[in-house]
Amino acid sequence: MQLIDGKATAAKIKEEIAEEVKLIVEAGGKRPHLAAILVGHDGGSETYVKNKVLACEACGFKSTLIRFEEDVTEDELLAKVDELNNDDDVDGFIVQLPLPDHINEQKVIMAIDYRKDVDGFHPINVGRMSIGLPCFISATPLGIITLLKRYGIETSGKKCVILGRSNIVGKPMAQLMMQKQYGDATVTVCHSRSKTLKEECLNADIIIAAIGKPGFVTADMVKDGAVIVDVGTTRVPDASRKSGFRLSGDVLFDEVAPKCSFITPVPGGVGPMTICSLMKNTLAAGKKEFYV
């Protein structure tokens, strides 16, 4: 069994990005600029945005954090999105999700200029991704594809089972694993209503678990030699930790790992690659690689 070290891989990619940014700036080019909008004080979102700001520093990017209180109106938020759309100095920006209940998330996503949508959530980017056109690919699926490539894991012709059908991970992951230039695999998507979920998993060469249920994937669901990618990051109570909680993946790691050829840990697997992929998208936005 080999551990897929997302933390080390992300650090290496950020070094590569920083070197490229240095060359761009030395040649008289513009330093990439990422802005982030954070609404309220959700603990997970606070941590995630803080890590994005630190990643920007590591990559040599300019970063801007825009904060709003929980009671910000939808119109105020949309006005800020419009402002960022029209700010030539901002190459890409994100609106950290989830948003408060009184704000329509889809409306906000639709308002973002798709040419600056480095989260890859805008329907234009989602549509282009689904037919294999250049675009901003959502960060977690892009991070997983990058990990598989960097570790030389064969995906072409393999049976891949994806657990979960969210717009952020499950659906785009299925699209990428199907496409010839990315996964080139035979893909099955399972979810809470799938009646043959265990059987599908037992036949899978690659399982990508993004179902949001701690310890959901157990050893009796995994065949020997399978590749396991655990996207789960659920906070579960843990009195032994200073924070009072620990992050738990969707895979029962200690039980499943001995059967695998490769497996990602939680934390330190997919998580660091998600932020790293956002940095890759920001660099592409700064270079106007996809859209002008």
C-alpha beads as a LAMMPS data file, in Angstrom:
LAMMPS data file: protein, C-alpha beads

292 atoms
291 bonds

1 atom types
1 bond types

-500.0 500.0 xlo xhi
-500.0 500.0 ylo yhi
-500.0 500.0 zlo zhi

Masses

1 110.0

Atoms # bond

1 1 1 0.000 0.000 0.000
2 1 1 1.288 3.431 -0.960
3 1 1 0.015 6.591 0.678
4 1 1 -0.913 9.391 -1.757
5 1 1 0.599 12.459 -0.092
6 1 1 -1.516 15.414 -1.164
7 1 1 0.269 17.793 1.196
8 1 1 3.711 17.132 -0.304
9 1 1 2.360 17.148 -3.876
10 1 1 0.571 20.467 -3.324
11 1 1 3.723 22.017 -1.828
12 1 1 5.721 20.959 -4.892
13 1 1 3.120 22.383 -7.302
14 1 1 2.999 25.684 -5.386
15 1 1 6.803 25.906 -5.731
16 1 1 6.435 25.381 -9.486
17 1 1 3.739 28.081 -9.670
18 1 1 5.877 30.520 -7.634
19 1 1 8.790 30.016 -10.018
20 1 1 6.552 30.705 -13.014
21 1 1 5.100 33.833 -11.375
22 1 1 8.628 35.068 -10.649
23 1 1 9.530 34.730 -14.338
24 1 1 6.296 36.498 -15.398
25 1 1 6.967 39.456 -13.091
26 1 1 10.656 39.652 -14.082
27 1 1 9.562 39.842 -17.720
28 1 1 7.325 42.823 -16.906
29 1 1 4.088 40.858 -16.651
30 1 1 1.289 41.270 -14.123
31 1 1 1.300 39.407 -10.801
32 1 1 -1.833 37.188 -10.625
33 1 1 -4.481 38.541 -8.244
34 1 1 -7.053 36.366 -6.450
35 1 1 -9.888 37.888 -4.422
36 1 1 -12.136 36.003 -1.992
37 1 1 -15.497 37.023 -0.539
38 1 1 -16.279 35.581 2.886
39 1 1 -19.736 36.002 4.424
40 1 1 -20.181 35.435 8.164
41 1 1 -17.883 33.514 10.515
42 1 1 -18.362 29.820 9.745
43 1 1 -15.385 27.975 11.256
44 1 1 -14.737 25.721 8.265
45 1 1 -14.998 28.597 5.802
46 1 1 -12.707 30.788 7.922
47 1 1 -10.032 28.078 7.933
48 1 1 -10.405 27.392 4.225
49 1 1 -10.128 31.059 3.241
50 1 1 -7.140 31.562 5.564
51 1 1 -5.402 28.644 3.843
52 1 1 -6.184 30.177 0.438
53 1 1 -4.563 33.459 1.477
54 1 1 -1.465 31.572 2.700
55 1 1 -1.344 29.622 -0.567
56 1 1 -1.465 32.895 -2.529
57 1 1 1.561 34.113 -0.571
58 1 1 3.428 30.865 -1.281
59 1 1 2.658 31.191 -5.008
60 1 1 3.648 34.851 -5.236
61 1 1 0.090 36.023 -5.963
62 1 1 -1.594 39.186 -4.803
63 1 1 -4.644 38.341 -2.682
64 1 1 -7.601 40.317 -1.354
65 1 1 -10.053 39.134 1.306
66 1 1 -13.449 40.860 1.361
67 1 1 -15.553 40.237 4.471
68 1 1 -19.279 40.655 5.000
69 1 1 -21.344 39.958 8.097
70 1 1 -24.007 37.230 8.087
71 1 1 -26.786 39.793 7.567
72 1 1 -25.416 41.166 4.263
73 1 1 -28.223 41.494 1.724
74 1 1 -28.230 39.596 -1.546
75 1 1 -28.168 42.908 -3.445
76 1 1 -25.080 44.083 -1.531
77 1 1 -23.283 40.832 -2.283
78 1 1 -24.243 40.941 -5.972
79 1 1 -23.008 44.549 -6.158
80 1 1 -19.591 43.452 -4.867
81 1 1 -19.517 40.578 -7.389
82 1 1 -20.239 43.083 -10.162
83 1 1 -17.467 45.335 -8.884
84 1 1 -14.943 42.470 -8.970
85 1 1 -16.140 41.446 -12.440
86 1 1 -15.198 44.925 -13.658
87 1 1 -11.928 45.307 -11.741
88 1 1 -9.149 44.761 -14.280
89 1 1 -6.593 44.160 -11.515
90 1 1 -8.512 41.099 -10.215
91 1 1 -7.796 38.048 -12.379
92 1 1 -10.036 35.628 -10.519
93 1 1 -12.257 35.558 -7.472
94 1 1 -14.317 33.210 -5.372
95 1 1 -17.384 33.549 -3.186
96 1 1 -16.848 31.146 -0.297
97 1 1 -19.748 28.715 0.120
98 1 1 -22.027 28.001 1.909
99 1 1 -23.850 31.342 2.009
100 1 1 -26.578 32.293 4.534
101 1 1 -30.047 30.929 3.801
102 1 1 -31.460 34.297 2.719
103 1 1 -29.018 34.469 -0.222
104 1 1 -29.575 32.447 -3.406
105 1 1 -26.233 30.704 -3.992
106 1 1 -26.985 29.853 -7.608
107 1 1 -27.891 33.470 -8.366
108 1 1 -24.539 34.603 -6.945
109 1 1 -22.609 31.957 -8.908
110 1 1 -24.412 32.971 -12.112
111 1 1 -23.454 36.617 -11.493
112 1 1 -19.718 35.851 -11.493
113 1 1 -17.957 36.554 -14.799
114 1 1 -17.114 33.029 -16.012
115 1 1 -13.706 34.350 -17.146
116 1 1 -12.886 35.050 -13.484
117 1 1 -14.683 32.015 -12.036
118 1 1 -11.589 30.214 -10.725
119 1 1 -13.790 27.930 -8.575
120 1 1 -15.192 26.508 -11.833
121 1 1 -18.822 26.638 -10.642
122 1 1 -20.357 28.880 -13.333
123 1 1 -22.592 26.950 -15.783
124 1 1 -20.399 28.070 -18.705
125 1 1 -17.307 26.503 -17.114
126 1 1 -19.285 23.416 -16.073
127 1 1 -20.645 23.054 -19.625
128 1 1 -17.262 23.535 -21.276
129 1 1 -15.704 21.025 -18.899
130 1 1 -18.381 18.454 -19.702
131 1 1 -17.514 18.492 -23.424
132 1 1 -13.764 18.744 -22.952
133 1 1 -13.208 22.412 -23.837
134 1 1 -10.572 24.539 -22.044
135 1 1 -12.043 26.066 -18.874
136 1 1 -11.659 26.464 -15.140
137 1 1 -12.276 23.019 -13.647
138 1 1 -13.659 22.948 -10.101
139 1 1 -10.816 22.638 -7.634
140 1 1 -11.423 19.301 -5.894
141 1 1 -11.919 17.204 -9.067
142 1 1 -8.916 18.931 -10.678
143 1 1 -6.864 18.167 -7.562
144 1 1 -7.819 14.484 -7.695
145 1 1 -6.950 14.198 -11.397
146 1 1 -3.609 15.893 -10.683
147 1 1 -2.834 13.457 -7.840
148 1 1 -3.622 10.418 -9.990
149 1 1 -1.355 11.731 -12.777
150 1 1 1.507 12.700 -10.448
151 1 1 1.503 9.246 -8.850
152 1 1 1.412 7.527 -12.238
153 1 1 -1.827 5.715 -11.396
154 1 1 -3.284 4.076 -14.497
155 1 1 -6.885 5.133 -15.123
156 1 1 -7.438 4.361 -18.807
157 1 1 -9.895 1.499 -19.216
158 1 1 -10.231 1.027 -15.461
159 1 1 -13.549 0.728 -13.647
160 1 1 -14.048 3.823 -11.495
161 1 1 -16.841 4.149 -8.940
162 1 1 -17.700 7.603 -7.633
163 1 1 -19.674 7.774 -4.401
164 1 1 -21.707 10.977 -4.384
165 1 1 -23.354 13.137 -7.046
166 1 1 -22.804 16.699 -5.809
167 1 1 -22.296 19.541 -8.274
168 1 1 -18.969 20.381 -6.629
169 1 1 -17.321 16.919 -6.638
170 1 1 -19.359 13.912 -7.785
171 1 1 -20.744 15.120 -11.114
172 1 1 -17.606 16.924 -12.401
173 1 1 -15.426 14.034 -11.199
174 1 1 -17.514 11.590 -13.237
175 1 1 -17.199 13.811 -16.319
176 1 1 -13.415 14.074 -15.982
177 1 1 -12.853 10.376 -15.323
178 1 1 -14.898 9.568 -18.436
179 1 1 -13.045 11.925 -20.762
180 1 1 -10.218 10.584 -22.876
181 1 1 -7.741 13.372 -22.008
182 1 1 -8.220 12.940 -18.249
183 1 1 -9.377 9.600 -16.862
184 1 1 -10.447 7.579 -19.913
185 1 1 -12.143 5.221 -17.434
186 1 1 -15.439 3.349 -17.265
187 1 1 -17.404 5.319 -14.680
188 1 1 -20.266 4.414 -12.357
189 1 1 -21.813 7.026 -10.059
190 1 1 -23.399 5.688 -6.859
191 1 1 -25.430 7.612 -4.302
192 1 1 -27.847 7.162 -1.405
193 1 1 -30.469 5.516 -3.645
194 1 1 -28.112 3.044 -5.356
195 1 1 -29.313 -0.482 -4.622
196 1 1 -26.117 -2.293 -5.729
197 1 1 -23.608 0.137 -4.202
198 1 1 -21.532 -2.484 -2.381
199 1 1 -21.340 -4.738 -5.455
200 1 1 -20.289 -1.803 -7.641
201 1 1 -17.524 -0.880 -5.195
202 1 1 -16.239 -4.470 -5.028
203 1 1 -15.790 -4.449 -8.806
204 1 1 -14.034 -1.066 -8.861
205 1 1 -10.365 -0.527 -9.648
206 1 1 -10.692 3.056 -8.382
207 1 1 -13.124 4.359 -5.747
208 1 1 -13.552 8.102 -5.263
209 1 1 -15.558 8.604 -2.066
210 1 1 -17.348 11.948 -1.806
211 1 1 -20.511 11.001 0.013
212 1 1 -20.020 12.959 3.254
213 1 1 -20.509 10.042 5.649
214 1 1 -17.589 9.264 7.998
215 1 1 -16.283 5.708 7.706
216 1 1 -18.848 4.795 5.043
217 1 1 -16.430 2.718 2.914
218 1 1 -15.402 -0.421 4.788
219 1 1 -12.976 -3.225 3.931
220 1 1 -15.741 -5.565 2.725
221 1 1 -16.567 -3.032 -0.022
222 1 1 -13.048 -2.900 -1.483
223 1 1 -11.228 -5.425 -3.636
224 1 1 -7.526 -6.141 -3.199
225 1 1 -5.307 -3.695 -5.076
226 1 1 -7.931 -0.962 -5.471
227 1 1 -7.046 2.728 -5.538
228 1 1 -8.986 4.744 -2.943
229 1 1 -9.423 8.522 -3.069
230 1 1 -11.155 9.852 0.053
231 1 1 -12.742 13.282 -0.406
232 1 1 -14.614 13.227 2.913
233 1 1 -13.826 15.893 5.510
234 1 1 -16.465 15.636 8.217
235 1 1 -15.794 17.173 11.630
236 1 1 -16.443 14.573 14.330
237 1 1 -16.190 15.218 18.097
238 1 1 -12.869 14.218 19.670
239 1 1 -12.274 15.186 23.297
240 1 1 -8.564 14.321 23.007
241 1 1 -8.006 17.171 20.523
242 1 1 -7.503 20.779 21.562
243 1 1 -10.058 21.848 18.948
244 1 1 -12.582 19.336 20.302
245 1 1 -12.943 17.651 16.923
246 1 1 -11.037 15.778 14.237
247 1 1 -11.515 15.437 10.501
248 1 1 -12.892 12.094 9.383
249 1 1 -12.907 10.799 5.839
250 1 1 -15.581 8.746 4.086
251 1 1 -13.273 5.712 4.238
252 1 1 -12.542 3.604 7.340
253 1 1 -8.824 4.112 6.753
254 1 1 -7.189 1.619 9.147
255 1 1 -9.440 -1.196 7.928
256 1 1 -9.343 -0.377 4.192
257 1 1 -5.722 0.740 3.671
258 1 1 -4.086 -2.739 3.887
259 1 1 -6.158 -3.885 0.870
260 1 1 -5.231 -0.918 -1.362
261 1 1 -2.480 -0.280 -3.865
262 1 1 -2.860 3.487 -3.265
263 1 1 -4.952 5.475 -0.778
264 1 1 -5.308 9.127 0.264
265 1 1 -5.278 10.000 3.978
266 1 1 -7.613 12.458 5.729
267 1 1 -6.310 15.022 6.427
268 1 1 -3.356 15.501 4.071
269 1 1 -4.761 13.899 0.936
270 1 1 -7.293 15.628 -1.302
271 1 1 -7.710 18.743 0.886
272 1 1 -4.352 20.418 0.152
273 1 1 -4.806 19.645 -3.557
274 1 1 -8.126 21.504 -3.626
275 1 1 -6.461 24.779 -2.633
276 1 1 -3.488 24.020 -4.886
277 1 1 -5.891 23.589 -7.841
278 1 1 -7.450 26.959 -7.089
279 1 1 -3.931 28.398 -7.386
280 1 1 -3.481 26.645 -10.752
281 1 1 -6.752 28.166 -11.975
282 1 1 -5.702 31.611 -10.734
283 1 1 -2.409 31.369 -12.610
284 1 1 -4.318 30.360 -15.755
285 1 1 -6.667 33.334 -15.230
286 1 1 -3.720 35.684 -14.856
287 1 1 -2.162 34.341 -18.057
288 1 1 -5.550 34.496 -19.850
289 1 1 -5.026 30.868 -20.878
290 1 1 -8.685 30.022 -21.457
291 1 1 -10.519 33.312 -22.018
292 1 1 -9.548 36.805 -23.169

Bonds

1 1 1 2
2 1 2 3
3 1 3 4
4 1 4 5
5 1 5 6
6 1 6 7
7 1 7 8
8 1 8 9
9 1 9 10
10 1 10 11
11 1 11 12
12 1 12 13
13 1 13 14
14 1 14 15
15 1 15 16
16 1 16 17
17 1 17 18
18 1 18 19
19 1 19 20
20 1 20 21
21 1 21 22
22 1 22 23
23 1 23 24
24 1 24 25
25 1 25 26
26 1 26 27
27 1 27 28
28 1 28 29
29 1 29 30
30 1 30 31
31 1 31 32
32 1 32 33
33 1 33 34
34 1 34 35
35 1 35 36
36 1 36 37
37 1 37 38
38 1 38 39
39 1 39 40
40 1 40 41
41 1 41 42
42 1 42 43
43 1 43 44
44 1 44 45
45 1 45 46
46 1 46 47
47 1 47 48
48 1 48 49
49 1 49 50
50 1 50 51
51 1 51 52
52 1 52 53
53 1 53 54
54 1 54 55
55 1 55 56
56 1 56 57
57 1 57 58
58 1 58 59
59 1 59 60
60 1 60 61
61 1 61 62
62 1 62 63
63 1 63 64
64 1 64 65
65 1 65 66
66 1 66 67
67 1 67 68
68 1 68 69
69 1 69 70
70 1 70 71
71 1 71 72
72 1 72 73
73 1 73 74
74 1 74 75
75 1 75 76
76 1 76 77
77 1 77 78
78 1 78 79
79 1 79 80
80 1 80 81
81 1 81 82
82 1 82 83
83 1 83 84
84 1 84 85
85 1 85 86
86 1 86 87
87 1 87 88
88 1 88 89
89 1 89 90
90 1 90 91
91 1 91 92
92 1 92 93
93 1 93 94
94 1 94 95
95 1 95 96
96 1 96 97
97 1 97 98
98 1 98 99
99 1 99 100
100 1 100 101
101 1 101 102
102 1 102 103
103 1 103 104
104 1 104 105
105 1 105 106
106 1 106 107
107 1 107 108
108 1 108 109
109 1 109 110
110 1 110 111
111 1 111 112
112 1 112 113
113 1 113 114
114 1 114 115
115 1 115 116
116 1 116 117
117 1 117 118
118 1 118 119
119 1 119 120
120 1 120 121
121 1 121 122
122 1 122 123
123 1 123 124
124 1 124 125
125 1 125 126
126 1 126 127
127 1 127 128
128 1 128 129
129 1 129 130
130 1 130 131
131 1 131 132
132 1 132 133
133 1 133 134
134 1 134 135
135 1 135 136
136 1 136 137
137 1 137 138
138 1 138 139
139 1 139 140
140 1 140 141
141 1 141 142
142 1 142 143
143 1 143 144
144 1 144 145
145 1 145 146
146 1 146 147
147 1 147 148
148 1 148 149
149 1 149 150
150 1 150 151
151 1 151 152
152 1 152 153
153 1 153 154
154 1 154 155
155 1 155 156
156 1 156 157
157 1 157 158
158 1 158 159
159 1 159 160
160 1 160 161
161 1 161 162
162 1 162 163
163 1 163 164
164 1 164 165
165 1 165 166
166 1 166 167
167 1 167 168
168 1 168 169
169 1 169 170
170 1 170 171
171 1 171 172
172 1 172 173
173 1 173 174
174 1 174 175
175 1 175 176
176 1 176 177
177 1 177 178
178 1 178 179
179 1 179 180
180 1 180 181
181 1 181 182
182 1 182 183
183 1 183 184
184 1 184 185
185 1 185 186
186 1 186 187
187 1 187 188
188 1 188 189
189 1 189 190
190 1 190 191
191 1 191 192
192 1 192 193
193 1 193 194
194 1 194 195
195 1 195 196
196 1 196 197
197 1 197 198
198 1 198 199
199 1 199 200
200 1 200 201
201 1 201 202
202 1 202 203
203 1 203 204
204 1 204 205
205 1 205 206
206 1 206 207
207 1 207 208
208 1 208 209
209 1 209 210
210 1 210 211
211 1 211 212
212 1 212 213
213 1 213 214
214 1 214 215
215 1 215 216
216 1 216 217
217 1 217 218
218 1 218 219
219 1 219 220
220 1 220 221
221 1 221 222
222 1 222 223
223 1 223 224
224 1 224 225
225 1 225 226
226 1 226 227
227 1 227 228
228 1 228 229
229 1 229 230
230 1 230 231
231 1 231 232
232 1 232 233
233 1 233 234
234 1 234 235
235 1 235 236
236 1 236 237
237 1 237 238
238 1 238 239
239 1 239 240
240 1 240 241
241 1 241 242
242 1 242 243
243 1 243 244
244 1 244 245
245 1 245 246
246 1 246 247
247 1 247 248
248 1 248 249
249 1 249 250
250 1 250 251
251 1 251 252
252 1 252 253
253 1 253 254
254 1 254 255
255 1 255 256
256 1 256 257
257 1 257 258
258 1 258 259
259 1 259 260
260 1 260 261
261 1 261 262
262 1 262 263
263 1 263 264
264 1 264 265
265 1 265 266
266 1 266 267
267 1 267 268
268 1 268 269
269 1 269 270
270 1 270 271
271 1 271 272
272 1 272 273
273 1 273 274
274 1 274 275
275 1 275 276
276 1 276 277
277 1 277 278
278 1 278 279
279 1 279 280
280 1 280 281
281 1 281 282
282 1 282 283
283 1 283 284
284 1 284 285
285 1 285 286
286 1 286 287
287 1 287 288
288 1 288 289
289 1 289 290
290 1 290 291
291 1 291 292
